[in-house]
Amino acid sequence: MKDLPAERLENQLPDKAPLYSHGEAVTEANRCIYCVDAPCVQACPTGIDIPTFIHKIATDNVKGAARTIFTDNLLGYSCARVCPVEVLCAGSCVYNHWGRPPIEIGRLQRYATESALAKDAELLKRTRKAPTGKKIACIGGGPASLAAAGHLALDGHTVHVFEKRDYAGGLNTTGVAPYKLHAHDALKEVRMILALGDITLKTGVEIVDGEAGDGQVSARSLLDDYDAIFVGIGLGPDNFLHVEGEDGAGVVGAVEYIEELKLDPEAKLEGIERALVIGGGNTAIDISRDLAQLGVPEVAMVYRKTEAVMSGYAHEMVGARKDGVRLVENRQPAAVFREGGRVTCLKVRATSDS
């Protein structure tokens, strides 16, 4: 991969939950009561043995804590920052039922993974098995393919990862709000995965059906040349409303705009006084918070229903309001108006609560 540009807007946004110090981590870890049949483990999509890794932090065995995490989740480094722990592991913590703050599981996981890797970059290499002679292709360089490639390499296989962009990491690199995960930290995890074994990353390569041209590889050649193929092509493009005036300057997809803020050294927000974000999901909240934290004076989310039925997480909306974001409920966008090529107005119609 080529290096990221040094000057990027996302670098103006600090971590929302900075790395714990040693004392903070040990103190927080000692709050865990090591539940039998722990609800936090049941709530974790990757099944990490959370009480065990926390107990290891409490006993100052940080390397052991990291190994416990990475055994179940090779992407434990990014998940510690990005995973919505408030509605998963921490949201299931028994402390919630006692009216006490839950264990800060995400921050403890970040402490364990980052601290251990800083001291021993080859922490996971020692679990690598003997070469098998098998060759696997992974299409896409996002989290799914990276996790697959890491486990396959540790099992002794040769893995080639094909990514059509210049940078691997998928949405971790291009689409996660910078206050959660900066692109350079996402690429740090990519390099960690590549170091696990015989993994080759090929960026700027697109897989095509038919004859391949420059920067392309044919799907047929993959079928002929590899023992197996993993397909992890990620999500599709942004959705749009298909209303009058939508096509044109001043209207952009949220995922596309987040990528610009994260990667494009030419991205600027000068002259933007007001921004409307259409939608009530987590991506809408993310870009709203990004814009507000980067200094856009007025940011509002326009949602066709009420906050009670929004798909975006409630805790993220709380954070958005603290950042100065307004929520306009029960309004359906109908048309976009411009003057002199600039968006000046969004026409909306009232909707019901349903």
Secondary structure, 3 states (H helix, E strand, C coil): CCCCCCCCHHHHCCCCCCCCCHHHHHHHHCCCCCCCCCHHHHHCCCCCCHHHHHHHHHCCCHHHHHHHHHHHCCCHHHHHHHCCHHHCCHHHCHHHHHCCCCCCHHHHHHHHHHHHHHHCCCCCHHHCCCCCCCEEEEECCCHHHHHHHHHHHHCCCEEEEEECCCCCCCHHHHCCCCCCCCHHHHHHHHHHHHCCCCEEEEECCEEECCCCCCCEEEHHHHHHHCCEEEECCCCCCCCCCCCECCCCCCCCCHHHHHHHHHHCCCCCCCCCCEEEEECCCHHHHHHHHHHHHCCCCEEEEECCCCHHHCCCCHHHHHHHHHCCEEEECCEEEEEEEEECCEEEEEEEEECCCC
